[in-house]
Amino acid sequence: MKKEDLLKNAKPILFNTEMVKAILDGRKTQTRRVVKLPHNNFRFDCFNDEYDGFSEAFFYDNDKDDYLKIKNKFDIGDIFWVREPARVFNSSDDKYMFYEYLADNQEMEMQYPERYSQDLPKWIANCQGVPNGCIKEMARIFLKVTNVRIERLQDIKFNDIHSEGCPVPYDILSMHGKELDWWINLWNSTAKDGYKWEDNPYVFVYEFERVENEQ
């Protein structure tokens, strides 16, 4: 599918350099995103599958004896484009910029987006890293959601840790904790207070597959 067609309805999702490398290597086919609840005394009940895919998750509030609906950001079949770390390393007076993806140092060039014609961002003018990952015009990785579920963070299985991009060679006969240590350290390095491994929050688990795009 052509890139411009993919971008029409695609949603952005942020991955750090390590996770982008795992996607490019084919090691990462899952991602977990926190379900942000008002407090910890909730119990997941069910999905509302009235529409295609999953649109809402119902949580029972033990404090209020009531239900809370949480809309998941992505549904089955959704396409998202990866906001991966990138850096501009040169720009020219004829409105071209040259940049590289930090995951594999692949160098690219493109014209400035039209929206920057009157107010050029500092990261282009000063040749800096792109804040919060590449802009959509730079997107090169597209992923399609194939499954959605909710679970507690600590319910993750070893095979799911590998689907999250774990670099430890997969061997079901010799699992010895390195996978789990890797996952806990990775999660806690980016999770905010209240959503750490030890807090065991609910998470949306998104499974995905790569979608090839034509430049």
GULO-331336 format. One record per atom (N, C-alpha, C): residue number from 1; residue in three letters; x, y, z. Coordinates in Angstrom, 1 decimal. Each point is the difference from the previous one (the first is absolute). Layout:
N
NUM,ALA,X,Y,Z
...
***
This chain:
215
1,MET,0.8,-1.2,0.0
1,MET,-0.8,1.2,0.0
1,MET,0.9,1.2,0.0
2,LYS,-0.5,1.1,-0.7
2,LYS,0.8,1.2,-0.1
2,LYS,0.0,0.7,1.4
3,LYS,1.1,0.7,0.2
3,LYS,0.2,0.7,1.3
3,LYS,-1.1,1.0,0.3
4,GLU,-0.3,0.8,-1.0
4,GLU,-1.0,1.0,0.2
4,GLU,-1.4,-0.5,0.3
5,ASP,-0.3,-1.2,-0.5
5,ASP,-1.3,-0.7,0.3
5,ASP,0.1,-0.5,1.4
6,LEU,1.1,-0.6,0.5
6,LEU,0.1,-0.5,1.3
6,LEU,-0.1,1.2,1.1
7,LEU,0.5,1.1,-0.4
7,LEU,0.0,1.1,1.0
7,LEU,-1.4,0.7,0.2
8,LYS,-0.9,-0.2,-1.0
8,LYS,-1.3,0.6,0.1
8,LYS,-0.7,-0.3,1.3
9,ASN,0.0,-1.2,0.4
9,ASN,-0.7,-0.4,1.2
9,ASN,0.9,-0.6,1.1
10,ALA,1.3,0.0,-0.2
10,ALA,0.9,-0.6,0.9
10,ALA,0.1,0.9,1.3
11,LYS,0.3,-0.6,1.1
11,LYS,0.1,0.7,1.3
11,LYS,1.5,-0.1,0.4
12,PRO,0.5,1.0,0.7
12,PRO,1.4,-0.1,0.4
12,PRO,0.2,-0.8,1.2
13,ILE,1.1,-0.7,0.1
13,ILE,0.4,-0.7,1.3
13,ILE,1.5,0.2,0.2
14,LEU,0.4,0.3,1.2
14,LEU,1.4,0.3,0.3
14,LEU,0.7,-1.3,0.5
15,PHE,1.2,-0.2,-0.7
15,PHE,0.9,-1.1,0.5
15,PHE,1.4,0.6,0.1
16,ASN,0.7,-0.5,1.0
16,ASN,1.4,0.5,0.2
16,ASN,0.9,-0.8,-1.0
17,THR,1.3,0.4,0.0
17,THR,0.9,-0.5,-1.0
17,THR,0.1,-1.6,0.1
18,GLU,0.1,-0.5,1.3
18,GLU,0.2,-1.4,0.2
18,GLU,-1.2,-0.8,-0.6
19,MET,-1.2,0.6,0.2
19,MET,-1.2,-0.7,-0.5
19,MET,-0.1,0.0,-1.5
20,VAL,0.4,1.1,-0.6
20,VAL,0.0,0.1,-1.4
20,VAL,0.9,-1.0,-0.6
21,LYS,1.2,-0.1,0.6
21,LYS,0.9,-1.1,-0.5
21,LYS,-0.6,-1.3,0.1
22,ALA,-0.7,-0.3,1.0
22,ALA,-0.7,-1.3,0.2
22,ALA,-1.1,-0.2,-1.1
23,ILE,-0.7,1.0,-0.3
23,ILE,-1.0,0.0,-1.1
23,ILE,0.7,-0.3,-1.3
24,LEU,1.0,0.7,-0.3
24,LEU,0.8,-0.2,-1.3
24,LEU,0.6,-1.4,-0.1
25,ASP,0.4,-0.6,1.2
25,ASP,0.5,-1.3,0.0
25,ASP,-1.0,-1.1,0.0
26,GLY,-1.3,0.4,0.1
26,GLY,-1.1,-1.0,0.0
26,GLY,-0.2,-0.6,1.4
27,ARG,0.6,0.5,1.0
27,ARG,-0.1,-0.5,1.4
27,ARG,-1.2,0.5,0.8
28,LYS,-0.5,1.2,-0.4
28,LYS,-1.0,0.6,0.7
28,LYS,-1.4,0.0,-0.7
29,THR,-1.0,-0.7,0.5
29,THR,-1.3,-0.1,-0.6
29,THR,-1.1,0.4,1.0
30,GLN,0.4,0.5,1.2
30,GLN,-1.0,0.4,1.0
30,GLN,0.5,1.3,0.7
31,THR,-0.9,0.7,0.5
31,THR,0.3,1.2,0.9
31,THR,-1.1,0.1,1.1
32,ARG,0.5,0.4,1.1
32,ARG,-0.9,0.2,1.2
32,ARG,-0.1,1.5,0.3
33,ARG,-1.3,0.4,0.2
33,ARG,-0.2,1.4,0.3
33,ARG,-0.9,0.1,1.3
34,VAL,0.3,0.9,0.9
34,VAL,-0.7,0.0,1.3
34,VAL,-1.4,0.4,-0.2
35,VAL,-0.9,-0.6,0.7
35,VAL,-1.4,0.4,0.2
35,VAL,0.0,1.0,1.2
36,LYS,-0.3,1.2,-0.3
36,LYS,0.1,1.0,1.1
36,LYS,-1.3,0.1,0.7
37,LEU,0.0,-0.5,1.2
37,LEU,-1.2,-0.1,0.8
37,LEU,0.1,1.0,1.2
38,PRO,-1.1,0.5,0.5
38,PRO,0.1,1.0,1.1
38,PRO,0.6,-0.5,1.3
39,HIS,-0.1,-1.3,0.3
39,HIS,0.6,-0.6,1.1
39,HIS,0.2,-1.5,-0.2
40,ASN,0.6,-0.7,0.9
40,ASN,0.4,-1.4,-0.2
40,ASN,-1.1,-1.0,0.3
41,ASN,-1.1,0.4,0.5
41,ASN,-1.0,-0.9,0.5
41,ASN,-1.1,-0.3,-1.1
42,PHE,0.5,-0.3,-1.2
42,PHE,-0.8,-0.3,-1.1
42,PHE,0.2,-1.5,-0.4
43,ARG,-1.0,-0.6,-0.6
43,ARG,0.1,-1.3,-0.6
43,ARG,-0.5,0.0,-1.4
44,PHE,0.8,-0.5,-0.9
44,PHE,-0.4,-0.1,-1.4
44,PHE,-1.2,-1.0,-0.1
45,ASP,-1.0,0.5,-0.8
45,ASP,-1.2,-0.9,-0.1
45,ASP,-0.1,-0.6,-1.4
46,CYS,-0.1,0.9,-1.1
46,CYS,-0.2,-0.5,-1.3
46,CYS,0.2,1.1,-1.0
47,PHE,0.1,-0.4,-1.3
47,PHE,0.0,0.9,-1.1
47,PHE,-1.4,0.2,-0.5
48,ASN,-0.2,1.2,-0.6
48,ASN,-1.2,0.2,-0.8
48,ASN,0.3,-0.2,-1.4
49,ASP,-0.5,-1.1,-0.6
49,ASP,0.4,-0.3,-1.4
49,ASP,-1.2,0.2,-1.0
50,GLU,-0.7,1.1,0.4
50,GLU,-1.2,0.3,-0.9
50,GLU,0.5,0.4,-1.4
51,TYR,1.1,0.6,-0.1
51,TYR,0.6,0.4,-1.3
51,TYR,1.1,-1.0,-0.4
52,ASP,0.5,0.2,-1.2
52,ASP,1.1,-0.8,-0.4
52,ASP,1.2,0.2,0.9
53,GLY,0.7,-1.1,0.4
53,GLY,1.1,0.2,0.9
53,GLY,-0.5,0.3,1.4
54,PHE,0.9,0.5,0.9
54,PHE,-0.4,0.4,1.3
54,PHE,0.0,1.5,0.2
55,SER,-1.1,0.6,0.4
55,SER,0.0,1.4,0.1
55,SER,0.1,0.5,1.4
56,GLU,-0.6,-0.7,1.0
56,GLU,0.0,0.4,1.3
56,GLU,0.2,-1.1,1.0
57,ALA,0.6,0.3,1.1
57,ALA,0.3,-1.1,1.0
57,ALA,-0.8,0.5,1.3
58,PHE,-0.7,-0.9,0.6
58,PHE,-0.7,0.3,1.2
58,PHE,0.7,-0.5,1.3
59,PHE,0.2,0.9,0.9
59,PHE,0.7,-0.3,1.3
59,PHE,-1.0,0.3,1.1
60,TYR,0.0,-1.0,1.0
60,TYR,-0.9,0.2,1.1
60,TYR,0.7,0.7,1.1
61,ASP,-0.6,1.1,0.5
61,ASP,0.6,0.8,1.1
61,ASP,-0.5,-0.5,1.3
62,ASN,0.9,-0.7,0.7
62,ASN,-0.4,-0.6,1.3
62,ASN,-0.3,1.1,1.0
63,ASP,0.6,1.2,-0.1
63,ASP,-0.3,1.0,1.0
63,ASP,-1.4,0.6,-0.2
64,LYS,-0.5,0.1,-1.2
64,LYS,-1.3,0.7,-0.3
64,LYS,-1.0,-1.0,-0.4
65,ASP,0.3,-1.3,-0.1
65,ASP,-1.0,-1.0,-0.4
65,ASP,-0.6,0.4,-1.4
66,ASP,0.9,0.4,-0.9
66,ASP,-0.5,0.5,-1.3
66,ASP,1.0,-0.4,-1.1
67,TYR,-0.3,0.3,-1.2
67,TYR,0.9,-0.4,-1.1
67,TYR,0.6,1.3,-0.7
68,LEU,1.2,-0.2,-0.5
68,LEU,0.7,1.1,-0.7
68,LEU,0.3,-0.6,-1.4
69,LYS,-0.3,0.8,-1.0
69,LYS,0.4,-0.3,-1.4
69,LYS,1.3,0.6,-0.4
70,ILE,0.9,-0.7,-0.5
70,ILE,1.3,0.5,-0.5
70,ILE,0.1,-0.4,-1.5
71,LYS,0.1,1.0,-0.8
71,LYS,0.2,-0.2,-1.5
71,LYS,1.5,-0.3,-0.3
72,ASN,0.2,-1.2,-0.6
72,ASN,1.4,-0.3,-0.4
72,ASN,0.4,0.8,-1.2
73,LYS,1.2,0.4,-0.1
73,LYS,0.5,0.9,-1.0
73,LYS,0.0,-0.6,-1.4
74,PHE,0.2,-1.3,0.0
74,PHE,0.1,-0.7,-1.3
74,PHE,-1.0,-1.2,0.0
75,ASP,-0.6,-0.2,-1.2
75,ASP,-0.9,-1.2,-0.2
75,ASP,0.6,-1.0,-1.0
76,ILE,-0.5,-1.2,0.0
76,ILE,0.5,-1.0,-1.0
76,ILE,-0.2,0.6,-1.4
77,GLY,1.0,-0.1,-0.8
77,GLY,0.0,0.5,-1.3
77,GLY,0.5,1.4,-0.2
78,ASP,0.2,0.7,1.1
78,ASP,0.6,1.4,-0.1
78,ASP,1.4,-0.1,-0.4
79,ILE,0.4,1.1,-0.7
79,ILE,1.4,0.1,-0.4
79,ILE,0.6,1.1,0.8
80,PHE,1.2,-0.2,0.5
80,PHE,0.7,1.1,0.6
80,PHE,1.4,0.2,-0.6
81,TRP,0.4,1.2,0.0
81,TRP,1.4,0.3,-0.5
81,TRP,0.9,0.3,1.2
82,VAL,1.2,-0.4,-0.1
82,VAL,0.9,0.0,1.1
82,VAL,0.8,1.3,0.1
83,ARG,-0.2,0.7,1.1
83,ARG,0.8,1.2,0.3
83,ARG,1.3,-0.4,0.6
84,GLU,1.0,-0.3,-0.9
84,GLU,1.3,-0.5,0.5
84,GLU,1.0,1.2,0.1
85,PRO,1.0,-0.2,0.8
85,PRO,1.0,1.0,0.2
85,PRO,0.7,0.3,-1.3
86,ALA,0.2,1.3,-0.3
86,ALA,0.6,0.4,-1.3
86,ALA,0.7,1.4,0.3
87,ARG,1.0,0.3,-0.9
87,ARG,0.8,1.2,0.2
87,ARG,0.3,0.6,-1.3
88,VAL,-0.2,1.3,-0.1
88,VAL,0.3,0.8,-1.2
88,VAL,1.5,0.3,0.1
89,PHE,0.8,-0.3,-1.1
89,PHE,1.4,0.2,0.1
89,PHE,0.5,1.1,-1.1
90,ASN,-1.0,0.4,-0.8
90,ASN,0.3,1.1,-1.0
90,ASN,-1.2,0.5,-0.5
91,SER,0.0,1.3,-0.4
91,SER,-1.2,0.6,-0.7
91,SER,0.6,1.1,-1.0
92,SER,-0.8,0.2,-0.9
92,SER,0.4,0.9,-1.1
92,SER,-0.9,1.2,-0.3
93,ASP,0.4,1.0,-0.7
93,ASP,-0.8,1.1,-0.3
93,ASP,-1.1,-0.2,-0.9
94,ASP,0.1,-1.2,-0.8
94,ASP,-1.1,-0.3,-0.9
94,ASP,-1.1,-0.9,0.6
95,LYS,-0.1,0.1,1.4
95,LYS,-1.1,-0.6,0.7
95,LYS,0.1,-1.5,0.1
96,TYR,1.2,-0.5,-0.1
96,TYR,0.3,-1.5,0.2
96,TYR,0.7,-0.2,1.4
97,MET,-0.4,-1.1,0.6
97,MET,0.7,-0.4,1.2
97,MET,0.5,-1.4,-0.1
98,PHE,1.1,-0.3,0.6
98,PHE,0.6,-1.4,0.0
98,PHE,0.0,-0.5,1.4
99,TYR,-0.5,-1.2,0.2
99,TYR,-0.2,-0.6,1.3
99,TYR,0.4,-1.4,0.0
100,GLU,0.1,-0.6,1.2
100,GLU,0.3,-1.4,0.2
100,GLU,-0.9,-0.6,1.1
101,TYR,-0.3,-1.2,-0.1
101,TYR,-0.7,-0.8,1.0
101,TYR,1.0,-0.5,1.0
102,LEU,-0.1,0.2,1.3
102,LEU,1.0,-0.4,0.9
102,LEU,0.1,-1.5,0.2
103,ALA,-1.1,-0.7,-0.3
103,ALA,0.0,-1.5,0.2
103,ALA,1.1,-0.7,-0.9
104,ASP,0.1,0.5,-1.2
104,ASP,1.0,-0.7,-0.9
104,ASP,0.8,1.0,-0.8
105,ASN,-0.1,1.3,0.3
105,ASN,0.8,1.1,-0.7
105,ASN,-0.3,0.1,-1.5
106,GLN,-1.1,-0.5,-0.4
106,GLN,-0.4,0.2,-1.4
106,GLN,-0.2,1.5,-0.3
107,GLU,0.6,0.5,-1.0
107,GLU,-0.1,1.4,-0.4
107,GLU,-1.0,0.2,-1.1
108,MET,-0.8,1.1,0.2
108,MET,-1.1,0.4,-0.9
108,MET,0.0,1.5,-0.3
109,GLU,-0.7,0.4,-1.0
109,GLU,-0.2,1.4,-0.2
109,GLU,-1.5,0.3,-0.4
110,MET,-0.4,1.2,0.3
110,MET,-1.4,0.3,-0.4
110,MET,-0.1,1.6,0.0
111,GLN,-1.0,0.5,-0.7
111,GLN,-0.3,1.4,0.1
111,GLN,-0.7,0.3,1.3
112,TYR,0.2,1.2,0.4
112,TYR,-0.7,0.5,1.2
112,TYR,-1.6,-0.2,-0.2
113,PRO,-0.7,-0.5,1.0
113,PRO,-1.4,0.0,-0.1
113,PRO,-0.6,1.4,-0.2
114,GLU,-1.0,0.1,-0.7
114,GLU,-0.6,1.3,-0.3
114,GLU,-0.4,0.8,1.2
115,ARG,-0.4,-0.7,1.1
115,ARG,-0.4,0.7,1.2
115,ARG,1.2,0.7,0.7
116,TYR,1.2,-0.3,-0.4
116,TYR,1.2,0.7,0.5
116,TYR,0.5,1.2,-0.8
117,SER,-0.7,0.3,-1.1
117,SER,0.5,1.0,-0.9
117,SER,0.1,1.4,0.6
118,GLN,-0.8,0.3,1.0
118,GLN,0.1,1.3,0.6
118,GLN,0.7,0.0,1.3
119,ASP,0.1,-1.1,0.6
119,ASP,0.6,-0.1,1.3
119,ASP,0.8,-1.3,0.1
120,LEU,1.3,0.1,-0.3
120,LEU,0.8,-1.2,0.0
120,LEU,0.4,-0.4,1.4
121,PRO,-0.3,-1.3,0.4
121,PRO,0.4,-0.5,1.3
121,PRO,1.5,0.1,0.2
122,LYS,0.4,0.2,1.3
122,LYS,1.4,0.1,0.3
122,LYS,0.7,-1.3,-0.2
123,TRP,-0.7,-1.1,0.1
123,TRP,0.7,-1.3,-0.2
123,TRP,0.4,-0.2,-1.5
124,ILE,-0.7,0.7,-0.9
124,ILE,0.5,0.0,-1.4
124,ILE,1.1,1.1,-0.2
125,ALA,-0.3,1.2,0.4
125,ALA,0.9,1.1,-0.2
125,ALA,1.4,-0.3,0.7
126,ASN,0.0,-0.6,1.1
126,ASN,1.2,-0.2,0.8
126,ASN,0.5,-1.5,-0.2
127,CYS,-0.6,-0.8,-0.8
127,CYS,0.4,-1.4,-0.2
127,CYS,0.1,-0.7,1.3
128,GLN,-1.2,-0.3,0.5
128,GLN,0.0,-0.7,1.3
128,GLN,-0.9,-1.3,-0.1
129,GLY,-0.1,-0.6,1.2
129,GLY,-0.9,-1.2,0.0
129,GLY,-1.5,0.5,-0.1
130,VAL,-0.8,-0.8,-0.6
130,VAL,-1.5,0.3,-0.1
130,VAL,-0.7,-0.2,1.3
131,PRO,-0.6,1.0,0.6
131,PRO,-0.6,-0.3,1.3
131,PRO,-1.1,-1.0,0.0
132,ASN,0.0,-0.9,0.9
132,ASN,-1.1,-1.0,0.1
132,ASN,-0.1,-0.9,-1.2
133,GLY,1.1,-0.3,-0.6
133,GLY,0.0,-0.9,-1.2
133,GLY,-0.3,0.7,-1.3
134,CYS,0.2,-0.7,-1.1
134,CYS,-0.1,0.6,-1.3
134,CYS,-1.5,0.5,-0.3
135,ILE,-0.1,1.0,-0.8
135,ILE,-1.3,0.5,-0.5
135,ILE,-0.6,-1.0,-1.0
136,LYS,-1.3,0.1,-0.3
136,LYS,-0.6,-1.0,-0.8
136,LYS,0.5,-0.1,-1.4
137,GLU,0.5,1.1,-0.5
137,GLU,0.6,0.0,-1.4
137,GLU,1.3,-0.8,0.0
138,MET,0.6,-0.3,1.1
138,MET,1.2,-0.8,0.1
138,MET,-0.3,-1.5,0.2
139,ALA,-1.2,-0.3,0.3
139,ALA,-0.4,-1.3,0.4
139,ALA,0.4,-1.1,-1.0
140,ARG,0.6,-1.0,0.5
140,ARG,0.4,-1.1,-0.9
140,ARG,-0.5,-1.4,0.5
141,ILE,-0.4,-0.1,1.3
141,ILE,-0.5,-1.2,0.5
141,ILE,-1.5,0.1,0.3
142,PHE,-0.8,-0.9,-0.6
142,PHE,-1.4,-0.1,0.2
142,PHE,-0.4,-1.3,0.6
143,LEU,-0.9,0.0,1.0
143,LEU,-0.4,-1.3,0.7
143,LEU,-1.5,-0.1,0.0
144,LYS,-0.5,-1.2,-0.2
144,LYS,-1.4,-0.3,0.0
144,LYS,-0.3,-0.8,1.3
145,VAL,-1.1,0.5,0.7
145,VAL,-0.4,-0.7,1.3
145,VAL,-0.7,-1.3,-0.4
146,THR,0.4,-1.1,0.5
146,THR,-0.6,-1.3,-0.3
146,THR,-0.8,-0.6,1.2
147,ASN,0.3,0.6,1.2
147,ASN,-0.7,-0.5,1.2
147,ASN,0.1,1.0,1.1
148,VAL,-1.0,0.1,0.9
148,VAL,0.0,0.9,1.1
148,VAL,-0.5,-0.8,1.2
149,ARG,0.7,0.1,1.1
149,ARG,-0.5,-0.5,1.3
149,ARG,0.4,0.8,1.2
150,ILE,-0.5,-0.3,1.1
150,ILE,0.3,0.7,1.2
150,ILE,0.5,-1.0,1.0
151,GLU,1.1,0.3,0.8
151,GLU,0.5,-0.9,1.0
151,GLU,0.8,0.9,1.0
152,ARG,0.3,-0.6,1.1
152,ARG,0.9,0.6,1.0
152,ARG,1.4,-0.1,-0.6
153,LEU,0.8,1.0,0.3
153,LEU,1.4,0.1,-0.5
153,LEU,0.7,-1.3,0.4
154,GLN,-0.1,-0.4,1.2
154,GLN,0.8,-1.2,0.5
154,GLN,-0.5,-1.3,-0.5
155,ASP,-1.1,0.0,-0.8
155,ASP,-0.5,-1.2,-0.6
155,ASP,0.7,-0.4,-1.3
156,ILE,0.9,0.8,-0.4
156,ILE,0.7,-0.3,-1.2
156,ILE,0.7,-1.3,0.0
157,LYS,-0.1,-0.8,-1.1
157,LYS,0.6,-1.3,-0.2
157,LYS,1.4,0.2,-0.6
158,PHE,0.8,-1.1,0.1
158,PHE,1.4,0.1,-0.5
158,PHE,0.0,0.2,-1.6
159,ASN,-1.0,-0.7,-0.6
159,ASN,0.0,0.1,-1.5
159,ASN,-0.5,1.4,-0.4
160,ASP,-0.8,0.7,0.9
160,ASP,-0.4,1.4,-0.3
160,ASP,1.2,0.9,0.3
161,ILE,0.9,-0.3,0.9
161,ILE,1.2,0.8,0.2
161,ILE,0.8,0.0,-1.2
162,HIS,0.1,-1.1,-0.7
162,HIS,0.8,-0.1,-1.2
162,HIS,-0.7,0.8,-1.1
163,SER,-1.4,-0.1,0.0
163,SER,-0.7,0.8,-1.0
163,SER,0.0,1.5,0.2
164,GLU,0.5,0.4,1.2
164,GLU,0.2,1.4,0.3
164,GLU,1.4,0.4,-0.4
165,GLY,0.8,-0.9,-0.6
165,GLY,1.3,0.4,-0.5
165,GLY,1.2,-0.5,0.8
166,CYS,-0.2,-0.9,0.9
166,CYS,1.1,-0.4,0.9
166,CYS,1.1,-0.6,-0.9
167,PRO,1.3,0.5,0.2
167,PRO,1.1,-0.4,-0.8
167,PRO,0.6,-1.4,0.5
168,VAL,-0.4,-0.5,1.2
168,VAL,0.5,-1.2,0.5
168,VAL,-0.5,-1.2,-0.9
169,PRO,0.9,-0.8,-0.5
169,PRO,-0.5,-1.1,-0.9
169,PRO,-1.0,-0.9,0.6
170,TYR,-1.1,-0.3,-0.7
170,TYR,-1.1,-0.7,0.5
170,TYR,0.3,-1.5,0.1
171,ASP,-0.1,-0.5,1.2
171,ASP,0.2,-1.5,0.2
171,ASP,-0.8,-0.4,1.2
172,ILE,-1.2,-0.6,-0.3
172,ILE,-0.9,-0.4,1.0
172,ILE,0.6,-0.9,1.0
173,LEU,1.1,-0.7,-0.3
173,LEU,0.6,-1.0,0.9
173,LEU,1.0,0.7,1.0
174,SER,0.3,1.2,-0.3
174,SER,1.0,0.6,0.9
174,SER,-0.3,1.5,0.4
175,MET,-1.3,0.2,0.2
175,MET,-0.4,1.3,0.5
175,MET,0.4,0.1,1.5
176,HIS,0.7,1.1,0.3
176,HIS,0.6,0.1,1.3
176,HIS,-0.2,1.4,0.6
177,GLY,-0.9,0.8,-0.5
177,GLY,-0.2,1.3,0.6
177,GLY,0.6,1.2,-0.7
178,LYS,0.9,-0.2,-0.9
178,LYS,0.6,1.1,-0.7
178,LYS,-1.1,0.8,-0.8
179,GLU,-0.9,-0.8,-0.6
179,GLU,-1.1,0.7,-0.8
179,GLU,-0.8,0.9,0.9
180,LEU,-0.4,-0.5,1.2
180,LEU,-0.8,0.8,0.9
180,LEU,0.7,1.2,0.5
181,ASP,1.3,-0.2,0.3
181,ASP,0.8,1.1,0.5
181,ASP,0.1,1.1,-1.1
182,TRP,0.2,-0.4,-1.2
182,TRP,0.1,0.9,-1.1
182,TRP,-1.3,0.8,-0.1
183,TRP,-1.1,-0.7,0.0
183,TRP,-1.3,0.6,-0.1
183,TRP,-0.3,1.0,1.1
184,ILE,0.2,-0.4,1.2
184,ILE,-0.2,0.9,1.2
184,ILE,0.8,1.3,-0.1
185,ASN,1.3,-0.2,-0.4
185,ASN,0.9,1.2,-0.1
185,ASN,-0.5,0.9,-1.1
186,LEU,-0.4,-0.6,-1.2
186,LEU,-0.5,0.8,-1.1
186,LEU,-1.2,0.7,0.4
187,TRP,-1.0,-0.6,0.6
187,TRP,-1.2,0.6,0.3
187,TRP,0.2,1.1,1.0
188,ASN,0.7,-0.2,1.1
188,ASN,0.2,1.0,1.0
188,ASN,0.8,1.2,-0.4
189,SER,0.8,-0.2,-1.1
189,SER,0.8,1.1,-0.5
189,SER,-0.8,1.1,-0.6
190,THR,-1.2,-0.4,-0.5
190,THR,-0.9,1.0,-0.6
190,THR,-1.3,0.3,0.7
191,ALA,-0.4,-0.9,0.9
191,ALA,-1.3,0.1,0.7
191,ALA,0.0,1.1,1.0
192,LYS,-1.1,0.7,0.1
192,LYS,-0.1,1.1,1.0
192,LYS,-0.3,-0.6,1.4
193,ASP,0.2,0.7,1.0
193,ASP,-0.3,-0.4,1.4
193,ASP,-1.5,-0.4,0.0
194,GLY,-0.3,-1.1,0.7
194,GLY,-1.3,-0.5,0.1
194,GLY,-0.3,-1.1,-1.0
195,TYR,0.8,-0.1,-1.0
195,TYR,-0.2,-1.0,-1.1
195,TYR,1.2,-0.9,-0.2
196,LYS,0.9,-0.1,1.0
196,LYS,1.2,-0.8,-0.1
196,LYS,-0.4,-1.5,0.1
197,TRP,1.0,-0.8,-0.2
197,TRP,-0.3,-1.5,0.1
197,TRP,-0.6,-0.4,1.3
198,GLU,0.6,0.6,1.1
198,GLU,-0.5,-0.4,1.3
198,GLU,-1.4,0.5,0.3
199,ASP,-0.5,1.0,-0.8
199,ASP,-1.4,0.5,0.2
199,ASP,-1.0,-0.9,-0.8
200,ASN,0.5,-0.8,-0.9
200,ASN,-0.8,-1.0,-0.7
200,ASN,-1.2,0.6,-0.6
201,PRO,0.1,1.1,-0.9
201,PRO,-1.2,0.6,-0.5
201,PRO,-0.6,-0.9,-1.1
202,TYR,-1.3,0.4,-0.3
202,TYR,-0.6,-0.6,-1.2
202,TYR,0.7,0.6,-1.3
203,VAL,0.1,-0.8,-1.0
203,VAL,0.6,0.4,-1.2
203,VAL,-0.8,-0.5,-1.2
204,PHE,-0.1,0.8,-1.1
204,PHE,-0.5,-0.4,-1.3
204,PHE,1.2,-0.8,-0.6
205,VAL,-0.3,-1.1,-0.5
205,VAL,1.0,-0.8,-0.8
205,VAL,-0.4,0.1,-1.4
206,TYR,0.8,0.6,-0.8
206,TYR,-0.2,0.1,-1.5
206,TYR,1.0,-0.9,-0.7
207,GLU,-0.6,-1.0,-0.8
207,GLU,0.8,-0.8,-0.8
207,GLU,0.0,0.6,-1.4
208,PHE,1.1,0.0,-0.8
208,PHE,0.0,0.6,-1.3
208,PHE,0.9,-0.7,-1.0
209,GLU,-0.2,0.4,-1.2
209,GLU,0.9,-0.5,-1.1
209,GLU,0.4,1.1,-0.9
210,ARG,1.2,-0.1,-0.6
210,ARG,0.5,1.0,-0.9
210,ARG,-0.9,0.2,-1.2
211,VAL,-0.2,1.2,-0.5
211,VAL,-0.6,0.3,-1.2
211,VAL,1.0,0.6,-1.0
212,GLU,0.2,-0.6,-1.1
212,GLU,1.0,0.5,-0.9
212,GLU,-0.6,1.3,-0.7
213,ASN,0.8,1.0,-0.2
213,ASN,-0.4,1.2,-0.7
213,ASN,0.8,0.3,-1.2
214,GLU,-0.6,0.6,-1.0
214,GLU,0.8,0.4,-1.2
214,GLU,0.2,1.5,0.2
215,GLN,1.3,0.4,-0.1
215,GLN,0.3,1.4,0.1
215,GLN,-0.5,0.8,-1.3
***
